[in-house]
Amino acid sequence: MVTFFVLPLLGRRTDGKHFFNNIKLAIPQGSADFWNSRMSENGFPVTEMENGIQFADPDNIEVKMIETPDKLTDWRVVLNNGIPPEFQISGFLGTEMHVPDPDAMASFFHDWLGIPIQDNQVVLDGPQSIELFKSDHPDERTRFGRGSIDHIALQVPSEKVLFEFWDKAEAMHLNREEYADRGWFKSIYVRDPGDNRIELATMAPGFSLEEPILTMGSQLSLPPKFMDQRQSILDFYAKEGVDFHDVDD
């Protein structure tokens, strides 16, 4: 899942001593030509790679679409979005982290979370990974702005495991920022040695808490604690020109 936060007055970013560099998305094998044409037709210059394509989004975030064997089937197919099922994005593959000390980052992921490190890559499930790079500007202050990636989230199997990592972070004297109950899931946020934000999140109860999977995303969905503000939120965004296509409004 990739979440975008709309901050109209946000200034330009500076990628200094620490930052996330890109978004890597999985697409089915044989679909790169489709996505190349689609992005080019919509005004985004595309660079071809050996196993996919890359381009920059309107806020200059580098996006890589990489072919993998995975393809959406059955209930995972997103209906009525204009993309044929055989070409739909099938998952999130990872990102790059640019930090002053990649070795310290590798130790952080290994010692806190027990994740293996290989060739400066944090090895996640299947083809997913986080690539570690030494920053080209280790003395330059990072400035959050348009296109900055705030954090990356890793899933944990249960709330029990989540709190075990929360307690372990305290024992390791890591910078614990926040525990949050989002309604759909529970999260903890910890700063890594490079000062990037890392989230751990449960998968339960999930986004199907108040809407069916087959129609998920077809209307505005809010976590339980904001449900009583639904109409005021819709009214606010209507003034901003945002239409959520709510079938019941």
C-alpha contacts under 8 A as a table, 3 or more apart, distances in Angstrom:
res1	aa1	res2	aa2	distance
1	M	91	G	7.75
1	M	92	F	6.72
2	V	92	F	7.93
7	L	10	L	5.59
10	L	145	G	5.68
10	L	146	R	6.00
11	G	145	G	5.14
11	G	146	R	6.04
12	R	144	F	7.69
12	R	145	G	4.75
12	R	146	R	5.28
13	R	142	T	7.74
13	R	143	R	5.30
13	R	144	F	5.12
13	R	145	G	3.78
13	R	146	R	5.65
13	R	147	G	7.01
13	R	148	S	6.45
14	T	141	R	7.66
14	T	142	T	5.37
14	T	143	R	4.68
14	T	144	F	6.69
14	T	145	G	7.19
15	D	18	H	6.88
15	D	19	F	6.02
15	D	141	R	7.93
15	D	142	T	5.28
15	D	143	R	6.69
16	G	19	F	7.07
16	G	135	S	7.42
16	G	136	D	7.87
16	G	137	H	5.48
16	G	138	P	6.70
16	G	139	D	7.43
16	G	140	E	4.80
16	G	141	R	5.16
16	G	142	T	4.17
16	G	143	R	7.27
17	K	98	H	7.19
17	K	99	V	5.84
17	K	100	P	5.99
17	K	135	S	5.58
17	K	136	D	7.40
17	K	137	H	5.29
17	K	138	P	4.19
17	K	139	D	6.05
17	K	140	E	5.49
17	K	141	R	6.07
17	K	142	T	5.93
18	H	97	M	7.32
18	H	98	H	5.31
18	H	99	V	4.54
18	H	100	P	6.83
18	H	135	S	6.70
18	H	138	P	7.61
18	H	142	T	6.32
18	H	194	G	6.04
18	H	195	D	6.93
18	H	196	N	6.83
19	F	97	M	5.93
19	F	98	H	5.43
19	F	99	V	6.90
19	F	142	T	7.30
19	F	148	S	7.73
19	F	149	I	7.42
19	F	196	N	6.79
20	F	95	T	6.78
20	F	96	E	5.59
20	F	97	M	4.67
20	F	98	H	6.35
20	F	148	S	7.49
20	F	149	I	5.81
20	F	150	D	7.91
20	F	151	H	7.73
20	F	196	N	7.99
21	N	61	I	7.47
21	N	62	E	7.00
21	N	95	T	6.66
21	N	96	E	5.21
21	N	97	M	6.22
21	N	98	H	7.08
21	N	149	I	7.63
22	N	61	I	6.10
22	N	62	E	4.79
22	N	63	V	5.78
22	N	64	K	7.45
22	N	95	T	5.32
22	N	96	E	6.05
23	I	61	I	7.58
23	I	62	E	6.44
23	I	63	V	4.94
23	I	64	K	6.23
23	I	92	F	7.83
23	I	93	L	7.84
23	I	94	G	6.39
23	I	95	T	5.24
23	I	96	E	7.97
24	K	63	V	5.97
24	K	64	K	4.72
24	K	65	M	5.95
24	K	66	I	7.09
24	K	92	F	6.15
24	K	93	L	5.13
24	K	94	G	5.31
24	K	95	T	5.87
25	L	63	V	7.53
25	L	64	K	6.13
25	L	65	M	4.83
25	L	66	I	6.13
25	L	89	I	6.80
25	L	90	S	7.55
25	L	91	G	5.87
25	L	92	F	4.69
25	L	93	L	5.35
25	L	94	G	7.48
26	A	65	M	5.80
26	A	66	I	5.07
26	A	67	E	5.83
26	A	68	T	6.08
26	A	70	D	7.82
26	A	89	I	5.82
26	A	90	S	5.38
26	A	91	G	5.05
26	A	92	F	5.99
26	A	93	L	6.07
27	I	31	S	6.57
27	I	32	A	7.49
27	I	65	M	6.22
27	I	66	I	5.76
27	I	67	E	4.80
27	I	68	T	6.08
27	I	70	D	7.47
27	I	71	K	7.37
27	I	87	F	6.71
27	I	88	Q	6.51
27	I	89	I	4.75
27	I	90	S	5.54
27	I	91	G	7.43
28	P	31	S	5.66
28	P	67	E	5.25
28	P	68	T	5.40
28	P	69	P	5.87
28	P	70	D	5.78
28	P	71	K	5.28
28	P	86	E	6.99
28	P	87	F	6.09
28	P	88	Q	7.30
28	P	89	I	7.24
28	P	90	S	6.96
29	Q	32	A	7.46
29	Q	67	E	4.81
29	Q	68	T	5.47
29	Q	69	P	5.74
29	Q	70	D	7.77
30	G	33	D	7.22
30	G	67	E	7.22
31	S	34	F	5.31
31	S	35	W	6.50
31	S	67	E	7.23
31	S	86	E	7.69
31	S	87	F	5.39
32	A	35	W	5.19
32	A	36	N	5.95
32	A	51	N	7.93
32	A	52	G	5.37
32	A	53	I	6.57
32	A	65	M	7.67
32	A	66	I	7.80
32	A	67	E	6.96
33	D	36	N	4.95
33	D	37	S	6.20
34	F	37	S	5.34
34	F	38	R	6.17
34	F	87	F	7.31
35	W	38	R	4.92
35	W	39	M	5.95
35	W	53	I	7.93
35	W	87	F	7.99
36	N	39	M	5.48
36	N	40	S	6.05
36	N	46	V	6.46
36	N	48	E	7.99
36	N	53	I	6.81
37	S	40	S	5.15
37	S	41	E	5.95
38	R	41	E	5.23
38	R	42	N	6.37
39	M	42	N	5.13
39	M	43	G	6.48
39	M	44	F	5.30
39	M	45	P	7.31
39	M	46	V	7.08
40	S	43	G	5.20
40	S	44	F	5.08
40	S	45	P	5.75
40	S	46	V	6.45
41	E	44	F	7.44
44	F	55	F	6.68
44	F	56	A	7.14
44	F	57	D	7.39
45	P	55	F	6.23
45	P	56	A	7.77
46	V	53	I	6.54
46	V	54	Q	5.82
46	V	55	F	4.98
47	T	53	I	5.66
47	T	54	Q	5.27
47	T	55	F	6.27
48	E	52	G	6.23
48	E	53	I	4.48
48	E	54	Q	6.47
49	M	52	G	5.02
49	M	53	I	5.15
49	M	54	Q	7.13
51	N	66	I	5.71
51	N	67	E	5.65
52	G	64	K	7.37
52	G	65	M	5.53
52	G	66	I	4.51
52	G	67	E	5.65
53	I	64	K	5.92
53	I	65	M	5.39
53	I	66	I	6.73
54	Q	62	E	7.06
54	Q	63	V	5.53
54	Q	64	K	4.32
54	Q	65	M	6.13
55	F	62	E	5.89
55	F	63	V	5.49
55	F	64	K	6.74
56	A	59	D	7.57
56	A	60	N	4.97
56	A	61	I	5.25
56	A	62	E	4.51
56	A	63	V	5.86
57	D	60	N	5.08
57	D	61	I	5.32
57	D	62	E	6.63
57	D	63	V	7.02
58	P	61	I	7.43
59	D	146	R	5.89
59	D	147	G	4.82
60	N	147	G	6.09
61	I	147	G	5.47
61	I	148	S	7.64
70	D	90	S	6.47
71	K	86	E	6.70
71	K	87	F	7.87
71	K	88	Q	7.53
71	K	89	I	7.97
71	K	90	S	5.79
72	L	76	R	5.50
72	L	77	V	5.36
72	L	85	P	6.71
72	L	86	E	7.24
72	L	88	Q	6.95
72	L	89	I	7.86
72	L	90	S	5.79
73	T	76	R	5.53
73	T	77	V	5.55
73	T	85	P	7.66
74	D	77	V	6.00
75	W	78	V	7.82
75	W	213	I	7.51
75	W	214	L	6.55
77	V	85	P	6.05
77	V	88	Q	7.69
78	V	81	N	6.63
78	V	85	P	7.38
78	V	88	Q	7.90
78	V	214	L	7.90
79	L	214	L	7.97
80	N	83	I	7.77
83	I	87	F	6.58
83	I	88	Q	6.02
84	P	87	F	5.57
84	P	88	Q	6.44
85	P	88	Q	5.27
92	F	128	Q	7.45
93	L	127	P	6.55
93	L	128	Q	4.39
93	L	129	S	6.45
94	G	128	Q	5.57
94	G	129	S	5.20
94	G	130	I	5.41
95	T	129	S	7.14
95	T	130	I	5.21
95	T	131	E	6.50
96	E	130	I	5.57
96	E	131	E	4.66
96	E	132	L	6.02
96	E	133	F	7.26
97	M	130	I	6.96
97	M	131	E	6.14
97	M	132	L	5.08
97	M	133	F	6.10
98	H	102	P	7.84
98	H	132	L	6.16
98	H	133	F	4.74
98	H	134	K	5.50
98	H	135	S	4.90
99	V	102	P	6.06
99	V	105	M	7.84
99	V	132	L	7.48
99	V	133	F	6.35
99	V	134	K	5.21
99	V	135	S	4.96
99	V	138	P	7.32
99	V	194	G	5.41
100	P	134	K	5.48
100	P	135	S	5.35
100	P	138	P	5.20
100	P	194	G	6.55
101	D	104	A	5.45
101	D	105	M	6.60
101	D	134	K	6.19
101	D	194	G	7.13
102	P	105	M	4.96
102	P	106	A	6.14
102	P	120	N	7.44
102	P	132	L	5.82
102	P	133	F	6.13
102	P	134	K	5.81
103	D	106	A	5.02
103	D	107	S	6.27
104	A	107	S	5.11
104	A	108	F	6.17
104	A	193	P	6.55
105	M	108	F	4.96
105	M	109	F	6.46
105	M	132	L	7.70
105	M	192	D	7.02
105	M	193	P	6.22
105	M	194	G	6.94
106	A	109	F	5.45
106	A	110	H	6.15
106	A	117	I	6.40
106	A	120	N	7.27
106	A	122	V	7.09
106	A	132	L	7.88
107	S	110	H	5.03
107	S	111	D	5.54
107	S	112	W	7.91
108	F	111	D	5.43
108	F	112	W	5.72
108	F	113	L	7.68
108	F	192	D	6.85
108	F	193	P	7.22
109	F	112	W	5.59
109	F	113	L	5.36
109	F	114	G	6.51
109	F	115	I	5.75
109	F	116	P	7.84
109	F	122	V	7.30
110	H	113	L	5.60
110	H	114	G	4.40
110	H	115	I	4.71
110	H	116	P	5.89
110	H	117	I	6.97
111	D	114	G	5.58
111	D	115	I	7.82
112	W	165	F	7.36
112	W	168	K	7.07
112	W	169	A	6.85
112	W	172	M	7.85
113	L	165	F	7.31
115	I	122	V	6.76
115	I	123	V	6.63
115	I	124	L	7.21
116	P	122	V	6.29
116	P	123	V	5.69
117	I	120	N	6.33
117	I	121	Q	5.51
117	I	122	V	4.81
117	I	123	V	5.81
118	Q	121	Q	5.20
118	Q	122	V	6.71
118	Q	123	V	6.81
120	N	131	E	6.19
120	N	132	L	5.37
120	N	133	F	7.53
121	Q	129	S	6.26
121	Q	130	I	5.58
121	Q	131	E	4.49
121	Q	132	L	5.89
122	V	129	S	5.40
122	V	130	I	4.94
122	V	131	E	6.34
122	V	132	L	7.56
123	V	128	Q	6.83
123	V	129	S	4.91
123	V	130	I	6.94
124	L	127	P	7.32
124	L	128	Q	5.13
124	L	129	S	5.05
124	L	130	I	7.68
125	D	128	Q	5.45
125	D	129	S	7.57
135	S	138	P	5.44
137	H	140	E	5.43
144	F	148	S	5.81
145	G	148	S	5.51
149	I	152	I	7.92
150	D	196	N	7.86
150	D	197	R	6.83
151	H	196	N	6.83
151	H	197	R	4.91
151	H	198	I	5.66
151	H	199	E	6.89
152	I	197	R	7.08
152	I	198	I	5.54
152	I	199	E	6.11
153	A	198	I	6.07
153	A	199	E	4.38
153	A	200	L	5.50
153	A	201	A	6.70
154	L	198	I	7.84
154	L	199	E	6.21
154	L	200	L	4.92
154	L	201	A	6.25
155	Q	200	L	5.64
155	Q	201	A	4.89
155	Q	202	T	5.68
155	Q	203	M	6.62
156	V	159	E	7.80
156	V	161	V	6.64
156	V	162	L	6.35
156	V	200	L	6.51
156	V	201	A	5.87
156	V	202	T	5.19
156	V	203	M	7.12
157	P	161	V	6.75
157	P	162	L	7.95
157	P	202	T	6.10
157	P	203	M	6.82
158	S	161	V	5.34
158	S	162	L	6.33
158	S	202	T	5.68
158	S	203	M	7.43
158	S	204	A	7.58
159	E	162	L	4.87
159	E	163	F	6.35
159	E	186	K	7.26
159	E	202	T	6.21
160	K	163	F	5.43
160	K	164	E	6.33
161	V	164	E	4.93
161	V	165	F	6.38
162	L	165	F	5.38
162	L	166	W	6.31
162	L	187	S	7.58
162	L	188	I	7.44
162	L	200	L	6.97
162	L	201	A	7.16
162	L	202	T	7.10
163	F	166	W	4.67
163	F	167	D	6.06
164	E	167	D	5.23
164	E	168	K	6.09
165	F	168	K	4.86
165	F	169	A	5.99
166	W	169	A	5.19
166	W	170	E	6.58
166	W	176	R	7.74
166	W	188	I	6.97
167	D	170	E	5.15
167	D	171	A	6.33
168	K	171	A	4.95
168	K	172	M	6.13
169	A	172	M	5.09
169	A	173	H	6.19
169	A	174	L	5.18
169	A	175	N	7.62
169	A	176	R	6.90
169	A	190	V	7.83
170	E	173	H	4.97
170	E	174	L	5.91
170	E	175	N	7.79
170	E	176	R	7.04
171	A	174	L	7.71
174	L	190	V	7.12
174	L	191	R	7.10
174	L	192	D	7.49
175	N	190	V	5.70
175	N	191	R	5.27
175	N	192	D	7.42
176	R	188	I	7.99
176	R	189	Y	6.32
176	R	190	V	4.55
176	R	191	R	6.54
177	E	188	I	7.61
177	E	189	Y	5.33
177	E	190	V	5.41
177	E	191	R	7.05
178	E	188	I	5.66
178	E	189	Y	5.21
178	E	190	V	7.35
179	Y	186	K	7.63
179	Y	187	S	5.76
179	Y	188	I	4.41
179	Y	189	Y	6.51
180	A	186	K	5.83
180	A	187	S	5.19
180	A	188	I	6.27
181	D	184	W	7.91
181	D	185	F	6.37
181	D	186	K	4.51
181	D	187	S	6.41
182	R	185	F	5.35
182	R	186	K	5.74
182	R	187	S	7.47
182	R	223	P	6.50
183	G	186	K	7.12
183	G	205	P	7.80
183	G	223	P	5.25
183	G	224	P	5.95
183	G	225	K	7.46
184	W	203	M	7.96
184	W	204	A	6.63
184	W	205	P	5.47
184	W	206	G	4.73
184	W	207	F	5.45
184	W	209	L	6.49
184	W	223	P	6.57
185	F	201	A	6.55
185	F	202	T	5.42
185	F	203	M	5.98
185	F	204	A	5.48
185	F	205	P	6.01
185	F	206	G	6.06
186	K	201	A	5.60
186	K	202	T	5.54
186	K	204	A	7.96
187	S	199	E	6.52
187	S	200	L	5.51
187	S	201	A	4.31
187	S	202	T	6.62
188	I	199	E	5.62
188	I	200	L	5.42
188	I	201	A	6.67
189	Y	197	R	6.60
189	Y	198	I	5.66
189	Y	199	E	4.53
189	Y	200	L	6.64
190	V	197	R	5.89
190	V	198	I	5.34
190	V	199	E	6.49
191	R	194	G	7.79
191	R	195	D	5.40
191	R	196	N	5.54
191	R	197	R	4.70
191	R	198	I	6.06
192	D	195	D	5.18
192	D	196	N	5.51
192	D	197	R	6.44
192	D	198	I	6.84
193	P	196	N	7.52
203	M	206	G	5.63
205	P	208	S	7.55
205	P	209	L	6.23
206	G	209	L	5.85
207	F	210	E	7.21
207	F	211	E	7.29
208	S	211	E	4.99
208	S	212	P	5.53
208	S	213	I	5.83
208	S	216	M	7.48
210	E	221	S	7.98
211	E	215	T	7.15
211	E	216	M	6.07
211	E	221	S	7.85
212	P	215	T	5.63
212	P	216	M	5.89
213	I	216	M	4.96
215	T	218	S	5.79
216	M	219	Q	7.52
217	G	220	L	7.10
217	G	221	S	7.43
218	S	244	F	7.81
218	S	245	H	7.02
218	S	246	D	7.12
219	Q	244	F	5.66
219	Q	245	H	5.85
219	Q	246	D	4.66
219	Q	247	V	7.07
220	L	244	F	5.79
220	L	245	H	7.90
220	L	246	D	6.55
222	L	226	F	6.06
222	L	227	M	5.98
222	L	230	R	7.49
223	P	226	F	5.73
223	P	227	M	6.56
224	P	227	M	5.28
225	K	228	D	7.37
226	F	229	Q	5.38
226	F	230	R	6.69
227	M	230	R	5.20
228	D	231	Q	7.82
229	Q	232	S	5.47
229	Q	233	I	6.16
230	R	233	I	5.20
230	R	234	L	6.23
231	Q	234	L	5.03
231	Q	235	D	6.07
232	S	235	D	4.98
232	S	236	F	6.11
233	I	236	F	5.12
233	I	237	Y	6.35
234	L	237	Y	5.35
234	L	238	A	6.01
235	D	238	A	5.07
235	D	239	K	6.51
236	F	239	K	5.44
236	F	240	E	6.71
237	Y	240	E	4.77
237	Y	241	G	6.31
237	Y	242	V	5.21
237	Y	243	D	7.43
238	A	241	G	5.05
238	A	242	V	5.26
238	A	243	D	6.30
239	K	242	V	7.45
243	D	246	D	7.97
246	D	249	D	5.47
